[in-house]
Amino acid sequence: EAPAFLDTPEKVSCLEGQTAVFGCRVTGDPYPQVTWSKGKAKPFTENTAKYTLYYDEDLDAHFFEINECSVADTGIYTVTLQNVHGTVTK
């Protein structure tokens, strides 16, 4: 089963110094790999003081947080789902 979004990320606005939170729910078989990225930059792969990636089992959702937002964080963020049956990006 090709990867698909059950809920897509919403547009997020964030004031300087606050935390921006992006989230999505996905499906696919095998379960897709979920990757967050900004523009054409390489994907975020690990948690840092600035960026947090996690899966919430209770909500069955994947999240990406940007901590202490600043002007440098402005841009287009995407989430890509990938498994052996295909790739989809929002």
Biotite code that builds the C-alpha atoms (Angstrom):
import biotite.structure as struc

atoms = struc.array([
    struc.Atom([0.000, 0.000, 0.000], chain_id="A", res_id=1, res_name="GLU", atom_name="CA", element="C"),
    struc.Atom([1.460, 3.337, -1.080], chain_id="A", res_id=2, res_name="ALA", atom_name="CA", element="C"),
    struc.Atom([2.125, 5.934, 1.612], chain_id="A", res_id=3, res_name="PRO", atom_name="CA", element="C"),
    struc.Atom([-0.651, 8.461, 2.197], chain_id="A", res_id=4, res_name="ALA", atom_name="CA", element="C"),
    struc.Atom([-1.610, 11.240, 4.587], chain_id="A", res_id=5, res_name="PHE", atom_name="CA", element="C"),
    struc.Atom([-4.559, 10.714, 6.923], chain_id="A", res_id=6, res_name="LEU", atom_name="CA", element="C"),
    struc.Atom([-4.062, 14.297, 8.197], chain_id="A", res_id=7, res_name="ASP", atom_name="CA", element="C"),
    struc.Atom([-1.720, 16.740, 6.470], chain_id="A", res_id=8, res_name="THR", atom_name="CA", element="C"),
    struc.Atom([0.365, 19.385, 8.234], chain_id="A", res_id=9, res_name="PRO", atom_name="CA", element="C"),
    struc.Atom([-1.292, 22.775, 8.614], chain_id="A", res_id=10, res_name="GLU", atom_name="CA", element="C"),
    struc.Atom([0.341, 26.122, 7.848], chain_id="A", res_id=11, res_name="LYS", atom_name="CA", element="C"),
    struc.Atom([2.078, 27.325, 11.022], chain_id="A", res_id=12, res_name="VAL", atom_name="CA", element="C"),
    struc.Atom([2.791, 30.893, 12.117], chain_id="A", res_id=13, res_name="SER", atom_name="CA", element="C"),
    struc.Atom([5.142, 31.461, 15.010], chain_id="A", res_id=14, res_name="CYS", atom_name="CA", element="C"),
    struc.Atom([6.188, 34.541, 16.949], chain_id="A", res_id=15, res_name="LEU", atom_name="CA", element="C"),
    struc.Atom([9.884, 35.047, 17.648], chain_id="A", res_id=16, res_name="GLU", atom_name="CA", element="C"),
    struc.Atom([10.991, 33.018, 20.671], chain_id="A", res_id=17, res_name="GLY", atom_name="CA", element="C"),
    struc.Atom([7.999, 30.654, 20.571], chain_id="A", res_id=18, res_name="GLN", atom_name="CA", element="C"),
    struc.Atom([7.783, 27.030, 19.416], chain_id="A", res_id=19, res_name="THR", atom_name="CA", element="C"),
    struc.Atom([6.294, 26.075, 16.029], chain_id="A", res_id=20, res_name="ALA", atom_name="CA", element="C"),
    struc.Atom([4.703, 22.621, 15.858], chain_id="A", res_id=21, res_name="VAL", atom_name="CA", element="C"),
    struc.Atom([3.944, 20.720, 12.634], chain_id="A", res_id=22, res_name="PHE", atom_name="CA", element="C"),
    struc.Atom([2.084, 17.409, 12.735], chain_id="A", res_id=23, res_name="GLY", atom_name="CA", element="C"),
    struc.Atom([0.650, 14.738, 10.455], chain_id="A", res_id=24, res_name="CYS", atom_name="CA", element="C"),
    struc.Atom([-0.962, 11.297, 10.531], chain_id="A", res_id=25, res_name="ARG", atom_name="CA", element="C"),
    struc.Atom([0.066, 8.776, 7.882], chain_id="A", res_id=26, res_name="VAL", atom_name="CA", element="C"),
    struc.Atom([-0.657, 5.307, 6.540], chain_id="A", res_id=27, res_name="THR", atom_name="CA", element="C"),
    struc.Atom([0.962, 2.767, 4.222], chain_id="A", res_id=28, res_name="GLY", atom_name="CA", element="C"),
    struc.Atom([2.123, -0.842, 4.167], chain_id="A", res_id=29, res_name="ASP", atom_name="CA", element="C"),
    struc.Atom([4.886, -1.198, 4.972], chain_id="A", res_id=30, res_name="PRO", atom_name="CA", element="C"),
    struc.Atom([4.563, 1.789, 7.287], chain_id="A", res_id=31, res_name="TYR", atom_name="CA", element="C"),
    struc.Atom([6.310, 4.720, 5.570], chain_id="A", res_id=32, res_name="PRO", atom_name="CA", element="C"),
    struc.Atom([9.431, 6.514, 6.684], chain_id="A", res_id=33, res_name="GLN", atom_name="CA", element="C"),
    struc.Atom([8.493, 10.099, 7.673], chain_id="A", res_id=34, res_name="VAL", atom_name="CA", element="C"),
    struc.Atom([11.053, 12.811, 6.876], chain_id="A", res_id=35, res_name="THR", atom_name="CA", element="C"),
    struc.Atom([10.803, 16.569, 7.587], chain_id="A", res_id=36, res_name="TRP", atom_name="CA", element="C"),
    struc.Atom([12.865, 19.164, 5.705], chain_id="A", res_id=37, res_name="SER", atom_name="CA", element="C"),
    struc.Atom([13.080, 22.882, 4.953], chain_id="A", res_id=38, res_name="LYS", atom_name="CA", element="C"),
    struc.Atom([13.161, 23.912, 1.303], chain_id="A", res_id=39, res_name="GLY", atom_name="CA", element="C"),
    struc.Atom([15.821, 22.015, -0.643], chain_id="A", res_id=40, res_name="LYS", atom_name="CA", element="C"),
    struc.Atom([17.997, 21.523, 2.450], chain_id="A", res_id=41, res_name="ALA", atom_name="CA", element="C"),
    struc.Atom([18.870, 18.055, 3.669], chain_id="A", res_id=42, res_name="LYS", atom_name="CA", element="C"),
    struc.Atom([16.228, 16.464, 5.902], chain_id="A", res_id=43, res_name="PRO", atom_name="CA", element="C"),
    struc.Atom([16.207, 16.792, 9.670], chain_id="A", res_id=44, res_name="PHE", atom_name="CA", element="C"),
    struc.Atom([17.330, 13.421, 11.013], chain_id="A", res_id=45, res_name="THR", atom_name="CA", element="C"),
    struc.Atom([17.977, 13.919, 14.706], chain_id="A", res_id=46, res_name="GLU", atom_name="CA", element="C"),
    struc.Atom([16.825, 15.997, 17.635], chain_id="A", res_id=47, res_name="ASN", atom_name="CA", element="C"),
    struc.Atom([18.825, 19.087, 18.570], chain_id="A", res_id=48, res_name="THR", atom_name="CA", element="C"),
    struc.Atom([18.232, 21.990, 20.924], chain_id="A", res_id=49, res_name="ALA", atom_name="CA", element="C"),
    struc.Atom([16.588, 23.764, 17.954], chain_id="A", res_id=50, res_name="LYS", atom_name="CA", element="C"),
    struc.Atom([14.627, 20.945, 16.274], chain_id="A", res_id=51, res_name="TYR", atom_name="CA", element="C"),
    struc.Atom([12.604, 18.081, 17.788], chain_id="A", res_id=52, res_name="THR", atom_name="CA", element="C"),
    struc.Atom([11.182, 15.115, 15.839], chain_id="A", res_id=53, res_name="LEU", atom_name="CA", element="C"),
    struc.Atom([8.873, 12.629, 17.525], chain_id="A", res_id=54, res_name="TYR", atom_name="CA", element="C"),
    struc.Atom([5.989, 10.201, 17.146], chain_id="A", res_id=55, res_name="TYR", atom_name="CA", element="C"),
    struc.Atom([3.069, 10.363, 19.600], chain_id="A", res_id=56, res_name="ASP", atom_name="CA", element="C"),
    struc.Atom([1.537, 6.883, 19.977], chain_id="A", res_id=57, res_name="GLU", atom_name="CA", element="C"),
    struc.Atom([-1.627, 8.168, 21.689], chain_id="A", res_id=58, res_name="ASP", atom_name="CA", element="C"),
    struc.Atom([-2.385, 10.492, 18.761], chain_id="A", res_id=59, res_name="LEU", atom_name="CA", element="C"),
    struc.Atom([-0.858, 8.164, 16.116], chain_id="A", res_id=60, res_name="ASP", atom_name="CA", element="C"),
    struc.Atom([0.862, 11.248, 14.719], chain_id="A", res_id=61, res_name="ALA", atom_name="CA", element="C"),
    struc.Atom([4.340, 12.433, 13.744], chain_id="A", res_id=62, res_name="HIS", atom_name="CA", element="C"),
    struc.Atom([5.516, 15.863, 14.929], chain_id="A", res_id=63, res_name="PHE", atom_name="CA", element="C"),
    struc.Atom([8.275, 18.317, 14.069], chain_id="A", res_id=64, res_name="PHE", atom_name="CA", element="C"),
    struc.Atom([8.980, 21.235, 16.428], chain_id="A", res_id=65, res_name="GLU", atom_name="CA", element="C"),
    struc.Atom([11.092, 24.324, 15.903], chain_id="A", res_id=66, res_name="ILE", atom_name="CA", element="C"),
    struc.Atom([12.125, 25.727, 19.279], chain_id="A", res_id=67, res_name="ASN", atom_name="CA", element="C"),
    struc.Atom([12.868, 29.404, 19.925], chain_id="A", res_id=68, res_name="GLU", atom_name="CA", element="C"),
    struc.Atom([11.670, 30.541, 16.477], chain_id="A", res_id=69, res_name="CYS", atom_name="CA", element="C"),
    struc.Atom([13.592, 33.337, 14.790], chain_id="A", res_id=70, res_name="SER", atom_name="CA", element="C"),
    struc.Atom([13.521, 35.105, 11.419], chain_id="A", res_id=71, res_name="VAL", atom_name="CA", element="C"),
    struc.Atom([16.043, 32.519, 10.142], chain_id="A", res_id=72, res_name="ALA", atom_name="CA", element="C"),
    struc.Atom([13.386, 29.811, 10.569], chain_id="A", res_id=73, res_name="ASP", atom_name="CA", element="C"),
    struc.Atom([11.038, 31.447, 8.056], chain_id="A", res_id=74, res_name="THR", atom_name="CA", element="C"),
    struc.Atom([10.417, 29.288, 4.999], chain_id="A", res_id=75, res_name="GLY", atom_name="CA", element="C"),
    struc.Atom([8.613, 26.337, 3.482], chain_id="A", res_id=76, res_name="ILE", atom_name="CA", element="C"),
    struc.Atom([8.809, 23.085, 5.446], chain_id="A", res_id=77, res_name="TYR", atom_name="CA", element="C"),
    struc.Atom([7.789, 19.773, 3.909], chain_id="A", res_id=78, res_name="THR", atom_name="CA", element="C"),
    struc.Atom([7.132, 16.253, 5.121], chain_id="A", res_id=79, res_name="VAL", atom_name="CA", element="C"),
    struc.Atom([7.901, 13.279, 2.881], chain_id="A", res_id=80, res_name="THR", atom_name="CA", element="C"),
    struc.Atom([6.483, 9.780, 3.259], chain_id="A", res_id=81, res_name="LEU", atom_name="CA", element="C"),
    struc.Atom([8.303, 6.912, 1.588], chain_id="A", res_id=82, res_name="GLN", atom_name="CA", element="C"),
    struc.Atom([8.000, 3.149, 1.365], chain_id="A", res_id=83, res_name="ASN", atom_name="CA", element="C"),
    struc.Atom([8.636, 0.520, -1.332], chain_id="A", res_id=84, res_name="VAL", atom_name="CA", element="C"),
    struc.Atom([5.396, 1.529, -3.088], chain_id="A", res_id=85, res_name="HIS", atom_name="CA", element="C"),
    struc.Atom([6.175, 5.208, -3.531], chain_id="A", res_id=86, res_name="GLY", atom_name="CA", element="C"),
    struc.Atom([6.878, 8.662, -2.162], chain_id="A", res_id=87, res_name="THR", atom_name="CA", element="C"),
    struc.Atom([4.527, 11.526, -1.358], chain_id="A", res_id=88, res_name="VAL", atom_name="CA", element="C"),
    struc.Atom([5.392, 15.028, -0.126], chain_id="A", res_id=89, res_name="THR", atom_name="CA", element="C"),
    struc.Atom([3.245, 17.783, 1.419], chain_id="A", res_id=90, res_name="LYS", atom_name="CA", element="C"),
])
